Amino acid sequence: MKRREFLKTAGVGLAGTAVAAPAIAQSAPELRWRMAASWPKSLDTLYGGVETFTKYVAEASDNKFQIQGFAAGEIVPGLQVLDAASNGTVEMAHTATYYYFGKDPTWALFCAVPFSLNCRQMNAWFYDGDGLKLMNEFAAKHNLVAMLAGNTNCQMGGWYRKEIKTPGDFKGLKMRIGGWAGKTLQKLGVVPQQIAGGDIYPALEKGTLDACEWVGPYDDEKLGFYKVAKYYYYPGWWEGGPALHILINAGKYNSLPKQYQSILKAAAAYSNVEMSARYDSRNPTALKRLIANGTQLRPFSQEIMEACLKASNEVNKETAANNPSYKKVLANLEDFRNNEYLWWQVAEYSYDTFMIRNRRKG
């Protein structure tokens, strides 16, 4: 090829590259979104999920898609972030959907209800079962798209000023308890209070509350409950594996380029795994510190567990009879749970039980 012809051909190629550049830029627009969370920044596990998510979205998009996180109360109160995302006040929220059972108890099933799935089972239901499909069918009615983005793993059963030895000891107890579990405990005489995390300690200290629950040792230590209530019960049968979600305004999400939608999904999935790992890593040493500071660790008795299960089954039956959405999701969830425990008792439970016994021997 002659030099002049080569340069002419090369020039056409360069011109083609120059024309293509704006199309690439258009497919990756610069966006600035806001995310409202239900958590205070002091809880580095829960609010840390927001920070991890926003960090990876920015990095994966070469900082073209940036999401700014806001703690509870900075834009709206922690228990109002679902509405803020739904109505477009913010583009997205990070929350526990059982806070919104007052709108529809079906929301609770996607986060945690008594005697539901553990953390790994919850992941399985959402990622490989019908969980995410059912949730997004339901969330669409509220102008939202949901993504799994965190789990605290099995929680503790809360802090009490007095010992809880029988189901009768719950009677008249004023207890901060989040979500749908309060309906179950009401049947045992508890007066449930739904209070955001940052407001629990003052209420417990003043005696407005007799008991409270939040998450587990690491977060509970940060919130200082051990200073005003000494009995710490387990397990948190109402939250065997509570799933947290990112809720995105549907209009905003549907307007995104596909690559940005994929980035959001990937960042949410990483946040989900990381949060669970952080709790597993940090809870053991936090529990040791709490016990060293005088916390009295107590198991719920078999009698209490059986009474709570009976009450929970009654609540589910009553609710499903009047709410088709709740009935549909509950049936799917319970079928999945029963199949999971067929497997769990064979391998997971047998292995863990053996290892726990041998740890004690050691």
TORLUM-377333 format. One line per 3 residues: their letters; for each residue x, y, z of C-alpha. Coordinates in steps of 0.02 Angstrom, whole numbers. Example, Ala and Ser with C-alpha at 12.3 -4.5 7.8 and 13.67 -1.06 7.14 Angstrom:
BEGIN
AS> 615:-225:390  684:-53:357
END
This chain:
BEGIN
MKR> 0:0:0  65:172:-44  100:293:96
REF> -36:415:41  -169:277:30  -118:210:201
LKT> -139:380:282  -307:403:199  -367:233:263
AGV> -298:266:436  -386:434:438  -553:351:405
GLA> -520:233:552  -476:374:668  -629:470:616
GTA> -734:318:655  -660:309:829  -695:493:859
VAA> -877:471:807  -899:321:923  -839:411:1079
PAI> -998:512:1113  -1102:352:1101  -995:271:1235
AQS> -1011:425:1345  -1200:424:1323  -1210:243:1381
APE> -1121:287:1543  -1196:453:1600  -1138:546:1754
LRW> -1268:522:1892  -1281:581:2071  -1406:486:2179
RMA> -1452:486:2362  -1483:337:2476  -1575:357:2642
ASW> -1537:223:2773  -1630:164:2926  -1469:158:3029
PKS> -1359:279:3125  -1179:295:3066  -1117:231:3234
LDT> -1171:54:3183  -1027:15:3067  -1100:-154:3020
LYG> -1272:-95:2964  -1223:76:2898  -1064:-4:2836
GVE> -1173:-95:2710  -1220:75:2637  -1037:127:2628
TFT> -982:-34:2544  -1121:-25:2417  -1091:156:2368
KYV> -903:131:2360  -914:-13:2235  -1045:72:2127
AEA> -929:223:2110  -774:120:2074  -859:5:1948
SDN> -925:154:1851  -761:251:1855  -848:374:1972
KFQ> -980:417:1843  -1119:344:1950  -1105:409:2127
IQG> -1226:375:2268  -1218:474:2429  -1275:385:2586
FAA> -1374:471:2723  -1398:402:2898  -1566:393:2986
GEI> -1634:567:3017  -1520:659:2896  -1653:668:2761
VPG> -1800:573:2835  -1821:472:2997  -1754:295:2990
LQV> -1926:215:2982  -1984:322:2836  -1851:281:2706
LDA> -1963:162:2608  -2086:303:2576  -1944:420:2529
ASN> -1884:301:2394  -2060:260:2335  -2111:442:2312
GTV> -1945:498:2238  -1883:605:2383  -1726:499:2366
EMA> -1680:374:2232  -1652:229:2350  -1659:166:2530
HTA> -1567:38:2637  -1683:-38:2765  -1767:-187:2849
TYY> -1935:-207:2766  -2021:-278:2920  -2026:-100:2985
YFG> -2168:-71:2863  -2287:-209:2917  -2412:-72:2959
KDP> -2429:-37:2773  -2442:-221:2733  -2379:-368:2838
TWA> -2314:-449:2678  -2163:-333:2692  -2110:-426:2849
LFC> -2096:-594:2761  -1955:-528:2651  -1852:-475:2803
AVP> -1890:-584:2953  -2040:-661:3039  -2035:-778:3189
FSL> -1967:-953:3157  -1924:-917:2975  -1763:-950:2877
NCR> -1586:-934:2940  -1462:-824:2847  -1399:-950:2720
QMN> -1573:-1015:2688  -1634:-837:2660  -1497:-810:2531
AWF> -1548:-973:2447  -1731:-922:2442  -1693:-752:2366
YDG> -1555:-800:2245  -1609:-974:2190  -1788:-992:2250
DGL> -1938:-879:2222  -1896:-748:2353  -1832:-606:2245
KLM> -1963:-635:2110  -2104:-630:2239  -2030:-477:2323
NEF> -2014:-378:2164  -2191:-423:2111  -2249:-352:2277
AAK> -2129:-203:2279  -2189:-150:2106  -2356:-103:2184
HNL> -2259:26:2287  -2154:92:2141  -1999:2:2203
VAM> -1867:-121:2146  -1784:-228:2281  -1608:-299:2296
LAG> -1541:-409:2436  -1405:-311:2525  -1366:-376:2699
NTN> -1404:-498:2838  -1365:-491:3023  -1373:-682:3042
CQM> -1471:-756:3188  -1501:-623:3318  -1510:-623:3507
GGW> -1671:-628:3607  -1648:-459:3689  -1606:-370:3852
YRK> -1719:-379:4006  -1719:-298:4176  -1786:-459:4253
EIK> -1769:-643:4215  -1892:-721:4094  -1920:-898:4157
TPG> -2095:-940:4094  -2212:-873:3959  -2309:-784:4097
DFK> -2158:-672:4131  -2192:-582:3967  -2358:-516:4029
GLK> -2363:-326:4039  -2182:-309:3980  -2151:-148:3882
MRI> -2026:-205:3751  -1944:-124:3602  -1958:-253:3466
GGW> -1947:-218:3280  -2062:-283:3148  -2193:-417:3143
AGK> -2129:-512:3296  -2220:-390:3409  -2385:-466:3350
TLQ> -2328:-636:3415  -2268:-569:3582  -2430:-473:3603
KLG> -2517:-641:3618  -2406:-675:3769  -2448:-507:3849
VVP> -2301:-401:3789  -2334:-218:3747  -2225:-198:3590
QQI> -2142:-34:3545  -2060:-1:3376  -1921:124:3407
AGG> -1772:166:3295  -1602:104:3353  -1534:270:3414
DIY> -1685:301:3528  -1686:135:3620  -1555:166:3754
PAL> -1634:326:3825  -1804:240:3836  -1728:89:3924
EKG> -1628:200:4042  -1781:304:4090  -1888:150:4119
TLD> -2005:186:3974  -1953:13:3916  -1932:-144:4021
ACE> -1840:-238:3885  -1772:-216:3710  -1695:-309:3566
WVG> -1587:-246:3426  -1468:-366:3338  -1330:-456:3430
PYD> -1173:-433:3537  -1072:-319:3423  -1209:-192:3389
DEK> -1291:-208:3559  -1126:-170:3647  -1108:-11:3544
LGF> -1283:43:3594  -1242:14:3778  -1392:-90:3829
YKV> -1288:-193:3952  -1270:-39:4061  -1457:-32:4101
AKY> -1521:-210:4079  -1420:-358:4136  -1510:-513:4070
YYY> -1468:-558:3890  -1574:-696:3812  -1553:-808:3661
PGW> -1597:-859:3529  -1689:-720:3437  -1821:-838:3368
WEG> -1905:-693:3281  -1751:-657:3174  -1663:-815:3122
GPA> -1586:-732:2969  -1657:-558:2940  -1626:-496:2763
LHI> -1594:-313:2729  -1631:-234:2562  -1594:-90:2448
LIN> -1758:-19:2383  -1744:84:2225  -1873:200:2150
AGK> -1938:99:2003  -1944:243:1880  -1765:291:1919
YNS> -1704:111:1908  -1791:77:1742  -1712:233:1667
LPK> -1535:171:1703  -1422:97:1569  -1412:-93:1584
QYQ> -1230:-82:1637  -1278:28:1786  -1417:-91:1834
SIL> -1290:-233:1833  -1168:-131:1938  -1304:-102:2068
KAA> -1344:-288:2075  -1161:-336:2094  -1126:-206:2229
AAY> -1282:-259:2325  -1231:-442:2318  -1057:-403:2385
SNV> -1132:-296:2524  -1246:-440:2570  -1103:-564:2593
EMS> -989:-440:2680  -1116:-389:2812  -1150:-568:2862
ARY> -964:-604:2872  -933:-452:2982  -1064:-507:3108
DSR> -995:-684:3113  -821:-615:3141  -860:-481:3271
NPT> -998:-556:3378  -893:-686:3472  -769:-562:3547
ALK> -907:-437:3583  -1003:-570:3679  -848:-607:3783
RLI> -832:-423:3827  -1015:-409:3875  -1001:-558:3993
ANG> -843:-485:4068  -943:-327:4104  -1074:-421:4203
TQL> -1201:-472:4072  -1301:-626:4124  -1324:-740:3973
RPF> -1485:-841:3977  -1570:-962:3855  -1756:-954:3826
SQE> -1831:-1111:3902  -1910:-1246:3795  -2079:-1197:3869
IME> -2056:-1017:3810  -1999:-1070:3637  -2150:-1186:3615
ACL> -2271:-1050:3675  -2195:-924:3555  -2204:-1045:3408
KAS> -2387:-1078:3445  -2423:-892:3452  -2327:-861:3291
NEV> -2425:-995:3199  -2587:-914:3257  -2531:-743:3193
NKE> -2484:-816:3024  -2648:-908:3007  -2752:-755:3054
TAA> -2655:-640:2937  -2655:-759:2788  -2844:-777:2803
NNP> -2866:-592:2765  -2717:-548:2656  -2692:-641:2490
SYK> -2515:-572:2464  -2461:-629:2637  -2540:-800:2609
KVL> -2452:-825:2443  -2278:-774:2503  -2294:-865:2671
ANL> -2341:-1029:2585  -2190:-1018:2471  -2075:-971:2615
EDF> -2135:-1112:2728  -2118:-1243:2590  -1941:-1184:2558
RNN> -1899:-1186:2744  -1963:-1362:2769  -1862:-1427:2622
EYL> -1707:-1337:2684  -1717:-1418:2855  -1730:-1590:2776
WWQ> -1554:-1558:2713  -1494:-1458:2863  -1524:-1600:2987
VAE> -1420:-1718:2880  -1260:-1618:2859  -1255:-1442:2930
YSY> -1335:-1476:3100  -1242:-1640:3126  -1074:-1562:3084
DTF> -1100:-1406:3190  -1164:-1505:3339  -1012:-1619:3334
MIR> -891:-1473:3320  -974:-1378:3464  -963:-1530:3577
NRR> -779:-1554:3536  -740:-1371:3562  -807:-1389:3739
KG> -701:-1544:3767  -548:-1451:3707
END
